[in-house]
Amino acid sequence: MRKALLPVVAVVIAGCANPQSQRPAYTPMNTAAPTCGSSSECSAMWSRARDQIQALTRMRLRVATDAYMETYVGHGVPLVGYVERIDLGSGKYEIRGKVACQRPGLCSDLPERATDLFNINVGRG
C-alpha cells in the first residue's frame, strides 16, 4: 500500500513546489470618460450609464439623482460603482464612471477592467 501511494505523494509535492503560471497583469486602457453635447444624447448616455454600472458591479443603485449614481457594495466580490454627470459648459457633459473595490486584495484587476468597459459601453450610441 505504501509503495502505491509513494508516486501519488511525489506528484502532489512536485505540484506544490512548482509555482503556478500567473496571467499577465492587466494594462488599463485608460479610456476617456464619454461626453455628450445635446439633451437627447446626454439622456441616452445617462440611461446607459445606469444600466452599465449596475451590470458591471452586479448590484442595484443605492443613490440615483440626475447628476450622481452609486451602487450598493457587492457581497461576493466587493465592487461598488460611482457615476457623475459633470457639466463642462456650453451644454456639454462628461459621464464619469468608476468601479472600485471595497476590500483590496479580493478584486484583482476587476475595477480597472470594469471602468474601461463602462467608458467604452456608455460612449457607444
C-alpha positions as CSV (number, residue, x, y, z in Angstrom):
1,M,0.0,0.0,0.0
2,R,2.8,2.4,0.9
3,K,4.6,1.7,-2.4
4,A,1.3,2.5,-4.3
5,L,0.9,5.9,-2.5
6,L,4.5,7.0,-3.0
7,P,4.1,8.1,-6.7
8,V,0.9,10.0,-5.8
9,V,2.6,11.8,-2.9
10,A,5.6,12.7,-5.1
11,V,3.4,14.2,-7.8
12,V,1.4,16.3,-5.2
13,I,4.6,17.6,-3.6
14,A,6.1,18.4,-7.1
15,G,3.0,20.3,-8.0
16,C,3.2,22.4,-4.8
17,A,6.9,23.1,-5.3
18,N,6.4,24.4,-8.9
19,P,4.8,27.9,-8.9
20,Q,1.6,28.2,-10.8
21,S,1.7,30.2,-14.0
22,Q,0.1,33.5,-13.5
23,R,-1.8,35.5,-16.1
24,P,-0.1,38.7,-17.2
25,A,-1.1,41.9,-15.3
26,Y,-3.9,43.9,-16.9
27,T,-2.8,47.1,-18.5
28,P,-5.7,49.6,-18.1
29,M,-6.8,51.1,-21.4
30,N,-7.3,54.5,-19.6
31,T,-10.3,55.1,-21.8
32,A,-11.6,58.6,-21.7
33,A,-14.9,59.3,-20.0
34,P,-17.7,59.7,-22.6
35,T,-19.0,63.2,-23.3
36,C,-22.3,64.3,-24.7
37,G,-23.4,67.6,-26.3
38,S,-27.2,67.5,-26.6
39,S,-30.0,66.9,-24.2
40,S,-31.2,63.7,-26.0
41,E,-27.6,62.4,-26.3
42,C,-26.9,63.1,-22.6
43,S,-30.2,61.4,-21.6
44,A,-29.4,58.3,-23.6
45,M,-25.8,58.2,-22.1
46,W,-27.1,58.6,-18.6
47,S,-29.5,55.7,-19.1
48,R,-26.7,53.5,-20.5
49,A,-24.5,54.6,-17.6
50,R,-27.2,53.5,-15.1
51,D,-27.5,50.1,-16.8
52,Q,-23.7,49.6,-17.2
53,I,-22.8,50.5,-13.6
54,Q,-25.3,48.0,-12.3
55,A,-24.3,45.3,-14.7
56,L,-20.6,45.7,-14.1
57,T,-20.9,45.7,-10.3
58,R,-23.8,43.2,-10.3
59,M,-25.5,45.5,-7.8
60,R,-28.6,47.8,-7.7
61,L,-28.3,51.5,-7.3
62,R,-28.2,52.8,-3.8
63,V,-28.2,56.5,-4.8
64,A,-29.6,57.9,-8.1
65,T,-30.0,61.5,-9.0
66,D,-29.8,63.4,-12.3
67,A,-26.1,64.1,-11.5
68,Y,-24.8,61.1,-9.4
69,M,-25.3,57.4,-9.1
70,E,-23.8,54.9,-6.7
71,T,-24.4,51.1,-6.3
72,Y,-24.6,49.0,-3.2
73,V,-21.4,47.2,-2.3
74,G,-21.3,43.6,-3.6
75,H,-21.0,40.6,-1.2
76,G,-19.1,38.0,-3.1
77,V,-16.8,40.4,-5.0
78,P,-16.9,43.8,-3.1
79,L,-17.3,46.1,-6.1
80,V,-19.1,49.4,-5.9
81,G,-19.8,51.8,-8.8
82,Y,-19.9,55.5,-8.9
83,V,-21.1,57.7,-11.8
84,E,-21.0,61.5,-12.0
85,R,-22.5,63.8,-14.6
86,I,-20.1,66.7,-14.9
87,D,-21.0,70.0,-16.5
88,L,-18.3,71.0,-19.0
89,G,-20.1,74.2,-20.0
90,S,-21.8,75.1,-23.3
91,G,-24.3,72.3,-22.9
92,K,-21.7,69.6,-22.8
93,Y,-21.4,67.0,-20.1
94,E,-18.9,64.2,-19.1
95,I,-20.3,61.0,-17.8
96,R,-17.5,59.9,-15.4
97,G,-17.9,56.3,-14.1
98,K,-15.6,54.4,-11.7
99,V,-15.7,50.9,-10.3
100,A,-13.8,50.5,-7.0
101,C,-13.0,47.6,-4.7
102,Q,-14.0,47.9,-1.1
103,R,-11.6,45.2,0.1
104,P,-8.3,45.4,-1.8
105,G,-6.8,42.1,-2.5
106,L,-10.1,40.4,-3.3
107,C,-10.8,42.2,-6.6
108,S,-7.5,41.8,-8.5
109,D,-7.8,44.0,-11.7
110,L,-11.6,43.9,-11.9
111,P,-12.1,47.6,-11.0
112,E,-9.8,48.8,-13.8
113,R,-11.3,46.4,-16.3
114,A,-14.9,47.3,-15.3
115,T,-14.1,51.1,-15.5
116,D,-12.7,50.7,-19.0
117,L,-15.7,48.7,-20.1
118,F,-18.0,51.3,-18.6
119,N,-16.4,54.1,-20.6
120,I,-16.5,52.0,-23.8
121,N,-20.1,50.9,-23.5
122,V,-21.6,54.2,-22.3
123,G,-19.8,56.1,-25.1
124,R,-21.2,53.8,-27.8
125,G,-24.5,55.1,-29.1
